[in-house]
Amino acid sequence: MRSLIDKTFLTATLFLVVLSSMQCALENPIAPTWEVDVNIPLLNQYTYLNDFLPVSKTSGKSDSIIAFSLDNVKIISSPKRVDLSQLDLQIESGTIKYNLGNHLPFGIDSGMIYISDDSATVFSSPKIVIGPLTVLPALVDSDGIVTGMSSNLISFALDSAQIAFLNGGTVFAGYSMVSYGTNGSMVKAGYSDYLHSNVLVTVRKKVM
């Protein structure tokens, strides 16, 4: 008889515990979470032929298409302020994708991206450095005129410290380009030909 009473008491106790747990879950529901990918442009910059070309190396400057040779040259951009306030949530992971498109008849031997929290330290003491990225000369026709773009892409995985640095703040980004030139050869291009630097931050965020 006592065994039957104990079993009945135990069953009743378990039933009350289950009811209490259900009531607690209903009163304190867990908010659903999901992950979303957010893309924010860091740089979307066009660098034109004039930025690379010393006047002394050109011929036929008044023409839309000019012939020239190019020695070693390095270009450094001005720092650009970037608002990353959209990242002000819990970030699970992140990458920076650097795409370099070349519509010029000479290659880029080293493209670098620099990111800092101060415009004065973008190049001297950056927090994040991406590169080097190389890209071949643009496609040309039988007359040496540029007809198509060459491009290259690198993807840079961010570590936890770099994610924390980018998360929800303002940063400054800049780039440098180095070309070894045309090796003394004459090439042709128009002043509208360009180099396109596109840098994109992609992060996966947890949203409550």
C-alpha positions in Angstrom: 0.0 0.0 0.0 2.8 2.4 0.9 4.5 1.6 -2.4 1.4 2.6 -4.3 1.1 5.9 -2.3 4.8 6.7 -3.0 4.3 6.0 -6.7 1.2 8.2 -6.8 3.0 11.0 -5.0 6.0 10.8 -7.3 3.8 10.9 -10.4 1.9 14.0 -9.0 5.2 15.7 -8.2 6.6 15.1 -11.7 3.3 16.4 -13.2 3.6 19.6 -11.2 7.2 20.1 -12.2 6.2 19.8 -15.9 3.4 22.2 -15.5 5.7 24.7 -13.7 8.3 24.4 -16.5 5.6 25.0 -19.2 4.3 28.0 -17.4 7.8 29.4 -17.0 8.5 28.9 -20.7 5.3 30.7 -21.6 6.0 33.6 -19.3 9.6 33.9 -20.4 9.7 33.0 -24.1 13.2 32.8 -25.8 13.4 35.4 -28.5 14.3 33.8 -31.9 17.6 34.6 -33.4 18.9 34.5 -37.0 22.0 35.4 -38.9 22.2 37.9 -41.8 25.1 38.9 -44.1 25.8 42.6 -44.3 27.9 44.2 -47.0 29.5 47.6 -46.5 31.8 49.3 -49.1 35.1 50.5 -47.8 36.5 51.8 -51.1 35.1 52.2 -54.6 37.8 54.2 -56.3 38.7 54.9 -59.9 42.3 55.9 -60.7 42.7 57.3 -64.2 45.7 57.3 -66.6 46.6 60.9 -65.7 47.4 59.8 -62.1 50.1 57.4 -63.4 51.4 59.3 -66.4 54.2 61.9 -66.4 53.6 64.4 -69.3 57.2 63.8 -70.5 56.5 60.2 -71.3 53.5 61.0 -73.6 53.2 61.7 -77.3 50.1 63.1 -79.1 48.7 64.5 -75.8 45.8 66.2 -77.7 44.5 62.9 -79.0 42.0 60.8 -77.2 44.4 57.8 -77.5 48.0 58.5 -76.6 51.2 56.4 -76.9 53.5 56.4 -74.0 56.1 54.4 -72.0 56.0 54.2 -68.2 58.8 53.7 -65.6 58.3 52.4 -62.1 55.6 54.4 -60.4 53.8 54.4 -57.0 50.5 56.0 -56.2 49.2 56.7 -52.7 45.6 57.7 -52.2 44.2 60.2 -49.7 42.5 58.5 -46.7 38.8 58.1 -47.0 36.4 58.2 -43.9 34.1 55.2 -43.7 31.0 54.9 -41.4 30.6 51.4 -40.1 27.7 52.0 -37.7 25.7 49.3 -39.5 28.0 46.8 -37.9 26.9 47.7 -34.4 25.5 44.3 -33.6 27.0 40.9 -32.6 29.2 39.8 -35.4 29.8 36.1 -36.0 32.4 36.3 -38.7 33.7 38.7 -41.4 35.8 39.1 -44.5 37.2 41.9 -46.6 37.1 41.4 -50.3 39.5 43.4 -52.5 38.8 43.4 -56.2 41.2 45.2 -58.6 40.0 45.8 -62.1 42.6 47.1 -64.7 41.6 49.0 -67.8 45.1 50.2 -68.4 47.7 48.7 -70.8 50.2 48.0 -68.0 50.0 45.8 -64.9 49.8 46.5 -61.2 52.5 44.7 -59.3 51.4 45.5 -55.8 48.0 46.8 -54.7 47.6 47.4 -51.0 44.7 48.4 -48.7 45.3 50.1 -45.4 42.7 50.7 -42.6 43.1 52.7 -39.4 41.0 54.6 -36.8 42.9 57.8 -37.6 43.4 59.4 -41.0 47.0 60.4 -39.9 48.0 56.8 -39.3 46.4 55.0 -42.3 49.7 54.4 -44.0 52.2 54.8 -41.1 50.4 52.6 -38.5 47.4 50.8 -40.0 45.3 48.4 -37.9 44.5 46.2 -41.0 46.6 45.7 -44.1 45.3 43.8 -47.1 47.5 42.7 -50.0 49.6 42.7 -52.0 47.2 42.1 -55.0 48.6 41.9 -58.5 46.7 42.4 -61.8 47.7 41.8 -65.4 47.6 44.5 -68.0 44.2 45.1 -69.7 43.3 43.3 -72.9 44.3 45.0 -76.1 43.5 44.6 -79.8 45.9 44.3 -82.7 46.5 48.1 -82.7 47.3 48.0 -79.0 44.1 49.8 -78.0 42.5 48.6 -74.7 39.4 46.5 -75.3 38.8 44.7 -72.1 39.5 44.6 -68.4 41.8 42.3 -66.4 40.9 41.7 -62.8 42.0 39.9 -59.7 40.4 39.3 -56.2 41.6 38.4 -52.8 39.4 37.6 -49.7 40.8 38.5 -46.3 39.3 36.7 -43.3 39.0 38.9 -40.2 40.1 37.7 -36.8 38.3 38.5 -33.6 40.5 41.6 -32.8 40.0 43.0 -36.3 36.2 42.4 -36.1 36.1 44.2 -32.7 38.1 47.1 -34.3 35.6 47.5 -37.2 32.5 46.9 -35.2 30.2 49.9 -35.1 32.7 52.7 -35.5 34.3 55.0 -38.0 37.5 54.0 -39.8 39.8 55.5 -42.5 40.9 53.5 -45.5 43.4 54.2 -48.2 45.4 52.3 -50.9 48.7 52.3 -52.6 49.5 51.0 -56.1 52.9 50.1 -57.5 53.5 49.4 -61.2 56.9 48.3 -62.7 55.8 50.1 -65.9 56.1 49.0 -69.5 59.7 47.9 -69.5 60.6 50.7 -72.0 57.9 49.7 -74.5 55.4 52.1 -76.0 51.8 51.3 -75.2 48.5 53.1 -76.0 45.6 54.2 -73.8 43.0 56.9 -73.5 42.7 59.4 -70.6 39.4 57.7 -69.7 41.1 54.4 -69.1 41.3 53.5 -65.4 42.1 51.2 -62.5 39.1 50.3 -60.3 39.6 49.5 -56.7 36.6 47.9 -54.9 36.9 46.9 -51.3 33.9 45.4 -49.5 33.4 44.4 -45.9 31.1 41.4 -45.5 30.1 40.3 -42.0 27.6 37.8 -40.6 25.7 39.2 -37.7 23.4 37.6 -35.2 20.1 39.4 -34.9 17.8 38.9 -31.9 
